[in-house]
Amino acid sequence: MLVGGAAGVLWARTAADEELAAMAGLRSGRGRLMAFPSTSATMVPRALALVKERFPEIKVTFTEAEPPESLSALRAGECDLAVAFAYEGTDLGRGEEDLNMFITQKLLDDEVRLALPKNHPMAGAKVADLSLLGDESWIAGCPRCRGHLLQMCHKSGFTPNVSFETEDYVAVLGLVAEGLGVALIPDLILRSASHPDVITLPISPASRRGIYAVTTTDLQRVPAVKATLDALCEAATAQNRVLVGG
C-alpha cells in the first residue's frame, strides 16, 4: 500500500513542479489520461480538443485501457486521470482495486441495449424481453461486459450460450448483422458505430452503466489534470444531451 501510494505522490510532485515551471514560462504542463474504447471514440476526443484549444502549451497523452487496468495504472502512478465504468449493482473496483485512494466524478449514465439482426422476430418490438432469448447465441465483450451479460441473463432465468467473444464492437455489430448472435451494447458505442443490418432495442429488465472520471486528491491539484477533468465533464455533458435526445 505504501509503495503504491508513494508512486502516485511522487508523480503528483513531479507534475506539480512542472506546472510551476510552466507558470513561470519555462515549460508546458502535462497530463496522462487513460480511458476505455467506447469513450475514446466519443467524449475523449472532444475533451482533448478543448484542452488543446484553451491551453495549447499543455500536453495531454492518451492511452486506451479497460478498467481495472486503468485503475491499476492510476494507483501505480502510471497515469493521473482515468475514465472508467461500472454497471448497476457493482462498483468501479469490482474487488480488484482499493478505491479509498481515489476520487471519482460521475460523467454520465449509459443505457444498455440489445443488438439483433434486422430480420430477427423480435426486431419490431419496442422493448426486448431478455427472458425470451434463452435459445439465442450470444456475443460477449470485455471481461466486465461479459460478467454483466451473464448477470442480466441469469436474472432473466437462463445461462447464455456465448458463442463469440470480442472487445471490438465494430466486429460485434458485424457478427450480429450476419445472424451469428445477439449482444448487449451500451448506448454510447452506438453513437460512434452502427450497421444498417442491425436493430437495437431497449431491454427488459433495464440496465445501465455509470461512466466516471477517476483521479486522486493530490493529482486533482495539478493544473493540467484539473483542466483535463473539466474538459471531460464538459464533453460528457454534451454527449449526455445527445444520448437523451437520441
DRENDO-1510 file (C-alpha; in Angstrom, 1 decimal, always signed):
<recs>
REC; n; res; u; v; w
REC; 1; MET; +0.0; +0.0; +0.0 .
REC; 2; LEU; +2.8; +2.4; +0.9 .
REC; 3; VAL; +4.7; +1.6; -2.3 .
REC; 4; GLY; +1.5; +2.2; -4.4 .
REC; 5; GLY; +0.7; +5.4; -2.6 .
REC; 6; ALA; +4.3; +6.7; -2.9 .
REC; 7; ALA; +4.2; +6.2; -6.7 .
REC; 8; GLY; +1.2; +8.4; -7.0 .
REC; 9; VAL; +2.6; +11.1; -4.6 .
REC; 10; LEU; +5.9; +11.2; -6.5 .
REC; 11; TRP; +4.2; +11.6; -9.8 .
REC; 12; ALA; +2.0; +14.4; -8.4 .
REC; 13; ARG; +5.1; +16.1; -7.0 .
REC; 14; THR; +6.8; +15.9; -10.4 .
REC; 15; ALA; +3.8; +17.1; -12.2 .
REC; 16; ALA; +3.2; +20.0; -9.8 .
REC; 17; ASP; +6.9; +21.0; -10.2 .
REC; 18; GLU; +6.4; +21.0; -14.0 .
REC; 19; GLU; +3.2; +23.1; -13.7 .
REC; 20; LEU; +5.0; +25.7; -11.6 .
REC; 21; ALA; +7.8; +25.8; -14.2 .
REC; 22; ALA; +5.1; +26.2; -16.9 .
REC; 23; MET; +3.5; +29.1; -15.0 .
REC; 24; ALA; +6.9; +30.8; -14.9 .
REC; 25; GLY; +7.1; +30.3; -18.7 .
REC; 26; LEU; +9.8; +27.7; -18.5 .
REC; 27; ARG; +8.0; +24.7; -19.9 .
REC; 28; SER; +4.5; +23.4; -20.6 .
REC; 29; GLY; +2.4; +21.3; -18.3 .
REC; 30; ARG; +1.5; +17.7; -18.9 .
REC; 31; GLY; -1.2; +15.1; -18.1 .
REC; 32; ARG; -1.7; +11.4; -18.7 .
REC; 33; LEU; -5.2; +10.1; -19.5 .
REC; 34; MET; -6.4; +6.5; -19.8 .
REC; 35; ALA; -9.9; +5.7; -21.0 .
REC; 36; PHE; -11.8; +2.7; -22.3 .
REC; 37; PRO; -12.6; +2.2; -26.0 .
REC; 38; SER; -16.2; +3.5; -26.3 .
REC; 39; THR; -15.2; +6.8; -24.8 .
REC; 40; SER; -12.1; +7.1; -26.9 .
REC; 41; ALA; -14.4; +7.5; -29.9 .
REC; 42; THR; -16.8; +9.9; -28.3 .
REC; 43; MET; -16.2; +12.2; -25.3 .
REC; 44; VAL; -12.4; +11.8; -25.0 .
REC; 45; PRO; -11.5; +13.4; -28.4 .
REC; 46; ARG; -13.8; +16.3; -27.6 .
REC; 47; ALA; -12.2; +16.8; -24.2 .
REC; 48; LEU; -8.7; +16.6; -25.6 .
REC; 49; ALA; -9.6; +19.2; -28.3 .
REC; 50; LEU; -11.0; +21.5; -25.6 .
REC; 51; VAL; -7.7; +21.3; -23.6 .
REC; 52; LYS; -5.7; +21.9; -26.7 .
REC; 53; GLU; -7.8; +24.9; -27.7 .
REC; 54; ARG; -7.8; +26.5; -24.2 .
REC; 55; PHE; -4.3; +25.6; -23.0 .
REC; 56; PRO; -2.1; +25.0; -26.1 .
REC; 57; GLU; +1.0; +24.5; -24.1 .
REC; 58; ILE; -0.4; +21.7; -22.0 .
REC; 59; LYS; +0.4; +18.3; -23.4 .
REC; 60; VAL; -2.0; +15.5; -22.6 .
REC; 61; THR; -1.1; +12.0; -23.6 .
REC; 62; PHE; -3.8; +9.3; -24.0 .
REC; 63; THR; -3.7; +5.5; -23.7 .
REC; 64; GLU; -6.7; +3.2; -24.2 .
REC; 65; ALA; -7.3; +0.8; -21.4 .
REC; 66; GLU; -10.3; -1.0; -19.8 .
REC; 67; PRO; -10.8; -0.9; -16.1 .
REC; 68; PRO; -9.4; -2.4; -13.9 .
REC; 69; GLU; -6.2; -1.9; -15.9 .
REC; 70; SER; -6.6; +1.9; -15.9 .
REC; 71; LEU; -7.3; +2.0; -12.2 .
REC; 72; SER; -4.2; -0.2; -11.5 .
REC; 73; ALA; -2.2; +2.3; -13.6 .
REC; 74; LEU; -3.5; +5.2; -11.7 .
REC; 75; ARG; -2.7; +3.5; -8.4 .
REC; 76; ALA; +0.9; +2.8; -9.6 .
REC; 77; GLY; +1.5; +6.3; -10.8 .
REC; 78; GLU; +1.5; +5.4; -14.5 .
REC; 79; CYS; -1.4; +7.8; -15.3 .
REC; 80; ASP; -3.1; +10.6; -13.5 .
REC; 81; LEU; -6.6; +10.5; -14.8 .
REC; 82; ALA; -8.7; +7.5; -15.8 .
REC; 83; VAL; -12.2; +7.2; -17.4 .
REC; 84; ALA; -13.8; +4.0; -16.1 .
REC; 85; PHE; -17.2; +2.4; -15.9 .
REC; 86; ALA; -19.3; +0.2; -13.6 .
REC; 87; TYR; -22.6; -1.5; -14.3 .
REC; 88; GLU; -25.5; -1.0; -11.9 .
REC; 89; GLY; -25.1; -3.1; -8.7 .
REC; 90; THR; -21.3; -3.1; -9.0 .
REC; 91; ASP; -18.5; -0.6; -8.1 .
REC; 92; LEU; -15.6; +0.6; -10.1 .
REC; 93; GLY; -13.1; -1.7; -8.4 .
REC; 94; ARG; -15.2; -4.9; -8.6 .
REC; 95; GLY; -13.0; -6.2; -5.8 .
REC; 96; GLU; -9.9; -5.7; -7.9 .
REC; 97; GLU; -8.8; -2.3; -6.6 .
REC; 98; ASP; -9.0; -0.5; -3.3 .
REC; 99; LEU; -10.9; +2.7; -4.2 .
REC; 100; ASN; -10.2; +4.6; -1.0 .
REC; 101; MET; -7.2; +6.4; -2.5 .
REC; 102; PHE; -9.3; +7.6; -5.5 .
REC; 103; ILE; -11.8; +10.4; -6.0 .
REC; 104; THR; -14.5; +10.0; -8.7 .
REC; 105; GLN; -16.6; +12.3; -10.8 .
REC; 106; LYS; -19.7; +10.9; -12.4 .
REC; 107; LEU; -19.7; +11.8; -16.1 .
REC; 108; LEU; -22.9; +10.2; -17.4 .
REC; 109; ASP; -25.2; +7.2; -17.3 .
REC; 110; ASP; -25.1; +4.9; -20.3 .
REC; 111; GLU; -28.1; +2.8; -21.2 .
REC; 112; VAL; -27.6; -0.8; -22.4 .
REC; 113; ARG; -29.4; -2.0; -25.5 .
REC; 114; LEU; -29.9; -5.3; -27.3 .
REC; 115; ALA; -28.4; -5.6; -30.8 .
REC; 116; LEU; -30.0; -8.1; -33.1 .
REC; 117; PRO; -30.3; -8.8; -36.9 .
REC; 118; LYS; -32.9; -6.6; -38.7 .
REC; 119; ASN; -34.8; -9.8; -39.7 .
REC; 120; HIS; -35.0; -11.2; -36.2 .
REC; 121; PRO; -38.5; -12.0; -35.0 .
REC; 122; MET; -38.1; -9.5; -32.1 .
REC; 123; ALA; -36.8; -6.7; -34.3 .
REC; 124; GLY; -40.2; -5.0; -34.4 .
REC; 125; ALA; -40.7; -4.9; -30.7 .
REC; 126; LYS; -40.5; -1.7; -28.7 .
REC; 127; VAL; -38.6; -3.3; -25.8 .
REC; 128; ALA; -36.6; -6.6; -25.9 .
REC; 129; ASP; -37.6; -9.1; -23.2 .
REC; 130; LEU; -34.4; -10.9; -22.4 .
REC; 131; SER; -36.3; -13.9; -20.9 .
REC; 132; LEU; -37.4; -14.8; -24.5 .
REC; 133; LEU; -33.8; -15.0; -25.7 .
REC; 134; GLY; -32.6; -18.1; -23.9 .
REC; 135; ASP; -32.1; -20.1; -27.1 .
REC; 136; GLU; -30.0; -17.4; -28.8 .
REC; 137; SER; -26.3; -17.5; -29.4 .
REC; 138; TRP; -24.7; -14.5; -27.6 .
REC; 139; ILE; -21.6; -12.3; -28.4 .
REC; 140; ALA; -19.7; -11.2; -25.3 .
REC; 141; GLY; -17.3; -8.2; -24.9 .
REC; 142; CYS; -14.6; -7.3; -22.4 .
REC; 143; PRO; -14.5; -9.3; -19.1 .
REC; 144; ARG; -16.7; -6.8; -17.2 .
REC; 145; CYS; -19.2; -6.7; -20.1 .
REC; 146; ARG; -19.2; -10.5; -20.2 .
REC; 147; GLY; -19.9; -10.5; -16.4 .
REC; 148; HIS; -22.8; -8.1; -16.9 .
REC; 149; LEU; -24.2; -10.2; -19.7 .
REC; 150; LEU; -24.2; -13.3; -17.5 .
REC; 151; GLN; -25.8; -11.4; -14.7 .
REC; 152; MET; -28.6; -10.0; -16.9 .
REC; 153; CYS; -29.3; -13.4; -18.4 .
REC; 154; HIS; -29.3; -15.2; -15.1 .
REC; 155; LYS; -31.7; -12.5; -13.8 .
REC; 156; SER; -33.9; -13.4; -16.8 .
REC; 157; GLY; -33.9; -17.1; -16.0 .
REC; 158; PHE; -31.2; -18.6; -18.3 .
REC; 159; THR; -27.5; -19.1; -18.8 .
REC; 160; PRO; -26.5; -17.5; -22.2 .
REC; 161; ASN; -24.8; -19.6; -24.9 .
REC; 162; VAL; -21.7; -17.4; -25.5 .
REC; 163; SER; -20.5; -18.3; -29.0 .
REC; 164; PHE; -18.2; -15.4; -29.8 .
REC; 165; GLU; -16.1; -13.0; -27.7 .
REC; 166; THR; -14.6; -9.8; -28.9 .
REC; 167; GLU; -13.9; -6.4; -27.4 .
REC; 168; ASP; -14.2; -4.8; -30.9 .
REC; 169; TYR; -17.8; -3.5; -31.1 .
REC; 170; VAL; -17.5; -3.0; -34.8 .
REC; 171; ALA; -16.8; -6.7; -35.0 .
REC; 172; VAL; -19.8; -7.4; -32.7 .
REC; 173; LEU; -22.1; -5.5; -35.0 .
REC; 174; GLY; -20.7; -7.4; -38.0 .
REC; 175; LEU; -21.4; -10.7; -36.2 .
REC; 176; VAL; -24.9; -9.6; -35.3 .
REC; 177; ALA; -25.6; -8.4; -38.8 .
REC; 178; GLU; -24.7; -11.8; -40.2 .
REC; 179; GLY; -27.2; -13.5; -37.9 .
REC; 180; LEU; -24.5; -15.2; -35.8 .
REC; 181; GLY; -25.7; -14.0; -32.4 .
REC; 182; VAL; -27.2; -11.2; -30.4 .
REC; 183; ALA; -25.4; -8.9; -28.0 .
REC; 184; LEU; -25.8; -6.3; -25.3 .
REC; 185; ILE; -24.3; -3.0; -26.3 .
REC; 186; PRO; -24.0; +0.3; -24.3 .
REC; 187; ASP; -25.7; +3.3; -26.0 .
REC; 188; LEU; -22.5; +5.3; -26.1 .
REC; 189; ILE; -20.9; +2.9; -28.5 .
REC; 190; LEU; -23.9; +3.2; -30.9 .
REC; 191; ARG; -23.1; +6.9; -31.2 .
REC; 192; SER; -19.9; +6.1; -33.0 .
REC; 193; ALA; -20.6; +2.7; -34.6 .
REC; 194; SER; -23.6; +1.4; -36.4 .
REC; 195; HIS; -24.6; -1.2; -39.0 .
REC; 196; PRO; -27.6; -0.9; -41.5 .
REC; 197; ASP; -28.5; -4.6; -40.8 .
REC; 198; VAL; -28.6; -4.3; -37.1 .
REC; 199; ILE; -31.5; -3.2; -34.9 .
REC; 200; THR; -31.0; -2.0; -31.3 .
REC; 201; LEU; -33.7; -2.1; -28.7 .
REC; 202; PRO; -34.1; -1.1; -25.0 .
REC; 203; ILE; -34.1; -4.1; -22.8 .
REC; 204; SER; -36.3; -5.5; -20.0 .
REC; 205; PRO; -35.1; -5.7; -17.3 .
REC; 206; ALA; -33.5; -2.3; -18.0 .
REC; 207; SER; -29.8; -1.8; -17.3 .
REC; 208; ARG; -27.2; +1.0; -17.5 .
REC; 209; ARG; -23.6; +1.6; -16.6 .
REC; 210; GLY; -22.2; +4.7; -14.9 .
REC; 211; ILE; -19.1; +6.4; -16.5 .
REC; 212; TYR; -16.7; +8.1; -14.2 .
REC; 213; ALA; -13.5; +10.2; -14.2 .
REC; 214; VAL; -11.1; +8.9; -11.6 .
REC; 215; THR; -8.1; +10.5; -10.1 .
REC; 216; THR; -6.5; +11.3; -6.7 .
REC; 217; THR; -6.8; +14.3; -4.4 .
REC; 218; ASP; -3.1; +15.2; -5.0 .
REC; 219; LEU; -3.3; +14.8; -8.7 .
REC; 220; GLN; -6.5; +16.9; -9.0 .
REC; 221; ARG; -4.5; +19.9; -7.7 .
REC; 222; VAL; -2.2; +19.7; -10.8 .
REC; 223; PRO; -3.5; +22.3; -13.2 .
REC; 224; ALA; -3.1; +20.1; -16.3 .
REC; 225; VAL; -5.1; +17.3; -14.6 .
REC; 226; LYS; -7.8; +19.7; -13.5 .
REC; 227; ALA; -8.0; +21.2; -17.0 .
REC; 228; THR; -8.4; +17.8; -18.5 .
REC; 229; LEU; -11.0; +16.8; -15.9 .
REC; 230; ASP; -13.0; +19.9; -16.5 .
REC; 231; ALA; -12.9; +19.2; -20.3 .
REC; 232; LEU; -14.1; +15.7; -19.7 .
REC; 233; CYS; -17.0; +16.9; -17.7 .
REC; 234; GLU; -18.0; +19.4; -20.4 .
REC; 235; ALA; -17.6; +16.8; -23.2 .
REC; 236; ALA; -19.7; +14.4; -21.1 .
REC; 237; THR; -22.5; +17.0; -20.7 .
REC; 238; ALA; -22.6; +17.5; -24.4 .
REC; 239; GLN; -22.6; +13.7; -25.0 .
REC; 240; ASN; -25.4; +13.2; -22.5 .
REC; 241; ARG; -27.6; +15.7; -24.3 .
REC; 242; VAL; -27.0; +13.6; -27.5 .
REC; 243; LEU; -27.9; +10.4; -25.7 .
REC; 244; VAL; -31.0; +11.8; -24.1 .
REC; 245; GLY; -32.1; +13.5; -27.2 .
REC; 246; GLY; -31.5; +10.3; -29.3 .
</recs>
